[in-house]
Each structure stands twice: as structure tokens, then as C-alpha cells.
Amino acid sequence: MPYCCAVGCNNDSKNKKPSISFHRVPLQGEIRKKWLIAIKRPKANLPKEPYLCLAHFEPNCFNESVDLQNELMGGKTKRRRELKSEAVPTKF
């Protein structure tokens, strides 16, 4: 059950808000280093599987994709909040 590891953020998956998405801190590479710098928490204080919620990203960090099958079938479209590969959290 993910929760946001940003200091002072209370968003977690228990909130049952479908508009809140959670994004796992990258596992390796330069992008992970950038995320950890942005989070400003020592690695020792991070959960085993750290996540950040969408509140810590600018709108231009997301790819908006639509569930085309639902759209073509006349149903409701579901928007998924997918981060761009180069996205780094900036809002704390």
C-alpha cells in the first residue's frame, strides 16, 4: 500500500481518492539521484519502497494517456497519470 514519502505529505492509498497517483522512486541511475536530492531525506530514513504522490510534480511532468478501448466502445475514458521518464519532483 503506497504512501507519499515527502516530509509533511499525508497522501496515501487509504485516502481512496482516485485522482491521486503514486510514483515509485526510480531504482537506479542519474534520475534516482535527482529524485533523492529533491526529496531531501537521508536514504536511511526512506521506506524500503519509496513513492511520491502526484502533488510533488509539475503538470508538464506527466504523459496523459487515454484508455482508447473504453473510448472506442463508448464507455468512460480513464486517464492514467504516467510520469515522463525524465520527470523530477519539484513541489515540496
Secondary structure, DSSP 8 states (H G I E B T S, - for coil): --BB-STT---BGGG--TT--EEE--SSHHHHHHHHHHHT--GGGS-SS-EEEGGGS-GGGEEEEE-HHHHHTTS---EEEEE-TT------
